[in-house]
Amino acid sequence: MISVDGTDFKIAEHGPAFSSHKFSMKSRLRYEVAICILTSSIVWINGPFPCRRFNDILILRNSRLSHLTDGEIVEADDEYIEEAP
């Protein structure tokens, strides 16, 4: 069982491709972080991605999600709901 979400990190200004709607359009890089719910261990970190070009769901679709085995559970916020089986 894992919990997965995206998080943004501030960088020097790099133009509109890196702007984040979460932070007043300031430049950010986005990372995907997955944590094991049972052990609190970080399972993976995926990134960096320019914020404007990659939202959380796009990153998840191209991440290690395909490596999960049958029966493994992913907990995520509502943005990810369309990825549920």
DRENTOR-737640 format. One record per residue: residue in three letters; residue number from 1; x, y, z of N, C-alpha, C in turn. Coordinates in nm, 3 decimals. Layout:
DRENTOR-737640
+-----+-----+---------+---------+---------+---------+---------+---------+---------+---------+---------+
!  aa !   i !      nx !      ny !      nz !     cax !     cay !     caz !      cx !      cy !      cz !
+-----+-----+---------+---------+---------+---------+---------+---------+---------+---------+---------+
! ALA ! NUM !       X !       Y !       Z !       X !       Y !       Z !       X !       Y !       Z !
...
+-----+-----+---------+---------+---------+---------+---------+---------+---------+---------+---------+
This chain:
DRENTOR-737640
+-----+-----+---------+---------+---------+---------+---------+---------+---------+---------+---------+
!  aa !   i !      nx !      ny !      nz !     cax !     cay !     caz !      cx !      cy !      cz !
+-----+-----+---------+---------+---------+---------+---------+---------+---------+---------+---------+
! MET !   1 !   0.084 !  -0.117 !   0.000 !   0.000 !   0.000 !   0.000 !   0.089 !   0.124 !   0.000 !
! ILE !   2 !   0.063 !   0.212 !  -0.096 !   0.141 !   0.336 !  -0.104 !   0.049 !   0.457 !  -0.113 !
! SER !   3 !   0.104 !   0.569 !  -0.073 !   0.040 !   0.699 !  -0.092 !   0.126 !   0.775 !  -0.191 !
! VAL !   4 !   0.063 !   0.837 !  -0.291 !   0.139 !   0.907 !  -0.395 !   0.079 !   1.047 !  -0.415 !
! ASP !   5 !   0.169 !   1.145 !  -0.436 !   0.124 !   1.281 !  -0.464 !   0.239 !   1.358 !  -0.527 !
! GLY !   6 !   0.203 !   1.469 !  -0.589 !   0.303 !   1.557 !  -0.648 !   0.335 !   1.672 !  -0.555 !
! THR !   7 !   0.456 !   1.721 !  -0.563 !   0.497 !   1.836 !  -0.483 !   0.584 !   1.927 !  -0.567 !
! ASP !   8 !   0.574 !   2.057 !  -0.546 !   0.646 !   2.156 !  -0.626 !   0.758 !   2.220 !  -0.544 !
! PHE !   9 !   0.871 !   2.245 !  -0.610 !   0.986 !   2.307 !  -0.547 !   1.026 !   2.432 !  -0.622 !
! LYS !  10 !   1.049 !   2.538 !  -0.548 !   1.084 !   2.668 !  -0.605 !   1.221 !   2.662 !  -0.673 !
! ILE !  11 !   1.229 !   2.727 !  -0.790 !   1.356 !   2.742 !  -0.862 !   1.366 !   2.887 !  -0.909 !
! ALA !  12 !   1.483 !   2.926 !  -0.956 !   1.499 !   3.058 !  -1.016 !   1.407 !   3.068 !  -1.137 !
! GLU !  13 !   1.365 !   3.188 !  -1.173 !   1.272 !   3.206 !  -1.284 !   1.326 !   3.143 !  -1.413 !
! HIS !  14 !   1.241 !   3.060 !  -1.476 !   1.277 !   2.991 !  -1.600 !   1.172 !   3.008 !  -1.708 !
! GLY !  15 !   1.078 !   3.098 !  -1.691 !   0.977 !   3.121 !  -1.794 !   0.849 !   3.045 !  -1.770 !
! PRO !  16 !   0.752 !   3.062 !  -1.861 !   0.617 !   3.010 !  -1.842 !   0.607 !   2.857 !  -1.835 !
! ALA !  17 !   0.697 !   2.784 !  -1.898 !   0.689 !   2.638 !  -1.895 !   0.705 !   2.583 !  -1.753 !
! PHE !  18 !   0.765 !   2.660 !  -1.666 !   0.793 !   2.615 !  -1.530 !   0.699 !   2.677 !  -1.426 !
! SER !  19 !   0.604 !   2.760 !  -1.469 !   0.518 !   2.830 !  -1.373 !   0.416 !   2.735 !  -1.311 !
! SER !  20 !   0.390 !   2.756 !  -1.183 !   0.299 !   2.672 !  -1.108 !   0.175 !   2.750 !  -1.068 !
! HIS !  21 !   0.057 !   2.698 !  -1.101 !  -0.068 !   2.764 !  -1.061 !  -0.086 !   2.762 !  -0.910 !
! LYS !  22 !  -0.018 !   2.670 !  -0.842 !  -0.029 !   2.660 !  -0.698 !   0.044 !   2.773 !  -0.626 !
! PHE !  23 !   0.140 !   2.834 !  -0.692 !   0.225 !   2.933 !  -0.627 !   0.236 !   3.061 !  -0.708 !
! SER !  24 !   0.124 !   3.123 !  -0.736 !   0.120 !   3.255 !  -0.802 !   0.203 !   3.261 !  -0.929 !
! MET !  25 !   0.204 !   3.152 !  -1.003 !   0.272 !   3.144 !  -1.133 !   0.423 !   3.163 !  -1.123 !
! LYS !  26 !   0.482 !   3.135 !  -1.008 !   0.628 !   3.139 !  -0.993 !   0.687 !   3.009 !  -1.046 !
! SER !  27 !   0.814 !   3.013 !  -1.087 !   0.878 !   2.895 !  -1.145 !   0.898 !   2.787 !  -1.039 !
! ARG !  28 !   0.862 !   2.664 !  -1.077 !   0.875 !   2.549 !  -0.988 !   0.907 !   2.425 !  -1.071 !
! LEU !  29 !   0.965 !   2.328 !  -1.004 !   0.981 !   2.193 !  -1.058 !   0.889 !   2.102 !  -0.978 !
! ARG !  30 !   0.827 !   2.007 !  -1.045 !   0.734 !   1.915 !  -0.979 !   0.797 !   1.776 !  -0.970 !
! TYR !  31 !   0.779 !   1.715 !  -0.854 !   0.822 !   1.578 !  -0.829 !   0.703 !   1.496 !  -0.784 !
! GLU !  32 !   0.706 !   1.369 !  -0.816 !   0.608 !   1.274 !  -0.765 !   0.677 !   1.196 !  -0.654 !
! VAL !  33 !   0.610 !   1.184 !  -0.540 !   0.667 !   1.113 !  -0.426 !   0.567 !   1.007 !  -0.383 !
! ALA !  34 !   0.615 !   0.884 !  -0.365 !   0.530 !   0.774 !  -0.316 !   0.590 !   0.721 !  -0.187 !
! ILE !  35 !   0.502 !   0.701 !  -0.089 !   0.544 !   0.656 !   0.043 !   0.465 !   0.530 !   0.080 !
! CYS !  36 !   0.532 !   0.432 !   0.137 !   0.465 !   0.311 !   0.185 !   0.383 !   0.348 !   0.308 !
! ILE !  37 !   0.254 !   0.316 !   0.306 !   0.166 !   0.350 !   0.417 !   0.201 !   0.269 !   0.541 !
! LEU !  38 !   0.248 !   0.149 !   0.525 !   0.278 !   0.063 !   0.639 !   0.409 !   0.096 !   0.709 !
! THR !  39 !   0.512 !   0.136 !   0.632 !   0.644 !   0.156 !   0.692 !   0.690 !   0.302 !   0.693 !
! SER !  40 !   0.620 !   0.389 !   0.623 !   0.657 !   0.530 !   0.605 !   0.785 !   0.549 !   0.523 !
! SER !  41 !   0.829 !   0.444 !   0.456 !   0.948 !   0.452 !   0.370 !   0.912 !   0.516 !   0.237 !
! ILE !  42 !   1.004 !   0.595 !   0.183 !   0.984 !   0.649 !   0.049 !   1.006 !   0.535 !  -0.050 !
! VAL !  43 !   0.905 !   0.510 !  -0.133 !   0.911 !   0.402 !  -0.231 !   0.974 !   0.450 !  -0.360 !
! TRP !  44 !   0.936 !   0.572 !  -0.403 !   0.999 !   0.631 !  -0.520 !   0.984 !   0.781 !  -0.520 !
! ILE !  45 !   1.076 !   0.844 !  -0.590 !   1.069 !   0.986 !  -0.623 !   1.088 !   0.994 !  -0.774 !
! ASN !  46 !   0.999 !   1.063 !  -0.840 !   1.003 !   1.072 !  -0.985 !   1.007 !   1.220 !  -1.025 !
! GLY !  47 !   1.103 !   1.258 !  -1.104 !   1.112 !   1.397 !  -1.147 !   1.256 !   1.440 !  -1.159 !
! PRO !  48 !   1.277 !   1.563 !  -1.188 !   1.185 !   1.676 !  -1.187 !   1.114 !   1.694 !  -1.322 !
! PHE !  49 !   1.000 !   1.765 !  -1.316 !   0.921 !   1.798 !  -1.434 !   0.885 !   1.947 !  -1.429 !
! PRO !  50 !   0.883 !   2.016 !  -1.543 !   0.835 !   2.155 !  -1.545 !   0.687 !   2.158 !  -1.507 !
! CYS !  51 !   0.651 !   2.241 !  -1.412 !   0.513 !   2.242 !  -1.359 !   0.406 !   2.265 !  -1.464 !
! ARG !  52 !   0.423 !   2.357 !  -1.551 !   0.318 !   2.392 !  -1.648 !   0.293 !   2.276 !  -1.744 !
! ARG !  53 !   0.395 !   2.201 !  -1.778 !   0.381 !   2.093 !  -1.877 !   0.334 !   1.961 !  -1.817 !
! PHE !  54 !   0.355 !   1.942 !  -1.688 !   0.324 !   1.813 !  -1.625 !   0.242 !   1.833 !  -1.499 !
! ASN !  55 !   0.116 !   1.786 !  -1.500 !   0.039 !   1.784 !  -1.377 !   0.057 !   1.648 !  -1.310 !
! ASP !  56 !   0.002 !   1.632 !  -1.192 !   0.023 !   1.509 !  -1.115 !  -0.022 !   1.384 !  -1.189 !
! ILE !  57 !  -0.136 !   1.390 !  -1.255 !  -0.190 !   1.271 !  -1.321 !  -0.105 !   1.230 !  -1.442 !
! LEU !  58 !  -0.054 !   1.327 !  -1.515 !   0.033 !   1.296 !  -1.630 !   0.163 !   1.232 !  -1.583 !
! ILE !  59 !   0.217 !   1.281 !  -1.474 !   0.339 !   1.220 !  -1.418 !   0.310 !   1.078 !  -1.373 !
! LEU !  60 !   0.197 !   1.057 !  -1.305 !   0.163 !   0.922 !  -1.257 !   0.150 !   0.824 !  -1.373 !
! ARG !  61 !   0.087 !   0.865 !  -1.481 !   0.069 !   0.776 !  -1.596 !   0.201 !   0.732 !  -1.656 !
! ASN !  62 !   0.304 !   0.811 !  -1.640 !   0.435 !   0.779 !  -1.696 !   0.536 !   0.740 !  -1.589 !
! SER !  63 !   0.487 !   0.695 !  -1.475 !   0.576 !   0.665 !  -1.364 !   0.587 !   0.516 !  -1.341 !
! ARG !  64 !   0.627 !   0.483 !  -1.222 !   0.645 !   0.344 !  -1.182 !   0.513 !   0.273 !  -1.151 !
! LEU !  65 !   0.403 !   0.340 !  -1.171 !   0.273 !   0.279 !  -1.145 !   0.258 !   0.147 !  -1.221 !
! SER !  66 !   0.316 !   0.141 !  -1.339 !   0.307 !   0.019 !  -1.419 !   0.382 !  -0.098 !  -1.355 !
! HIS !  67 !   0.467 !  -0.070 !  -1.256 !   0.543 !  -0.175 !  -1.190 !   0.469 !  -0.237 !  -1.071 !
! LEU !  68 !   0.354 !  -0.181 !  -1.037 !   0.277 !  -0.238 !  -0.927 !   0.220 !  -0.373 !  -0.969 !
! THR !  69 !   0.212 !  -0.464 !  -0.872 !   0.157 !  -0.596 !  -0.901 !   0.009 !  -0.598 !  -0.867 !
! ASP !  70 !  -0.061 !  -0.700 !  -0.915 !  -0.203 !  -0.715 !  -0.884 !  -0.223 !  -0.717 !  -0.733 !
! GLY !  71 !  -0.320 !  -0.642 !  -0.687 !  -0.350 !  -0.639 !  -0.545 !  -0.282 !  -0.528 !  -0.468 !
! GLU !  72 !  -0.180 !  -0.465 !  -0.526 !  -0.117 !  -0.352 !  -0.458 !  -0.212 !  -0.232 !  -0.465 !
! ILE !  73 !  -0.216 !  -0.156 !  -0.357 !  -0.311 !  -0.046 !  -0.345 !  -0.238 !   0.087 !  -0.342 !
! VAL !  74 !  -0.293 !   0.185 !  -0.415 !  -0.239 !   0.320 !  -0.417 !  -0.344 !   0.414 !  -0.360 !
! GLU !  75 !  -0.306 !   0.491 !  -0.259 !  -0.392 !   0.593 !  -0.200 !  -0.349 !   0.728 !  -0.256 !
! ALA !  76 !  -0.444 !   0.805 !  -0.306 !  -0.412 !   0.935 !  -0.365 !  -0.532 !   1.028 !  -0.352 !
! ASP !  77 !  -0.511 !   1.157 !  -0.380 !  -0.621 !   1.252 !  -0.372 !  -0.712 !   1.241 !  -0.494 !
! ASP !  78 !  -0.818 !   1.319 !  -0.497 !  -0.921 !   1.307 !  -0.601 !  -0.871 !   1.332 !  -0.743 !
! GLU !  79 !  -0.761 !   1.403 !  -0.758 !  -0.709 !   1.429 !  -0.892 !  -0.677 !   1.299 !  -0.967 !
! TYR !  80 !  -0.645 !   1.194 !  -0.893 !  -0.605 !   1.067 !  -0.951 !  -0.719 !   0.970 !  -0.975 !
! ILE !  81 !  -0.841 !   1.007 !  -0.941 !  -0.954 !   0.912 !  -0.938 !  -0.977 !   0.843 !  -1.072 !
! GLU !  82 !  -0.953 !   0.910 !  -1.183 !  -0.977 !   0.847 !  -1.313 !  -0.880 !   0.734 !  -1.343 !
! GLU !  83 !  -0.775 !   0.720 !  -1.264 !  -0.679 !   0.612 !  -1.284 !  -0.718 !   0.486 !  -1.208 !
! ALA !  84 !  -0.821 !   0.493 !  -1.125 !  -0.864 !   0.377 !  -1.047 !  -0.915 !   0.268 !  -1.139 !
! PRO !  85 !  -0.884 !   0.142 !  -1.104 !  -0.932 !   0.031 !  -1.188 !  -1.083 !   0.019 !  -1.185 !
+-----+-----+---------+---------+---------+---------+---------+---------+---------+---------+---------+
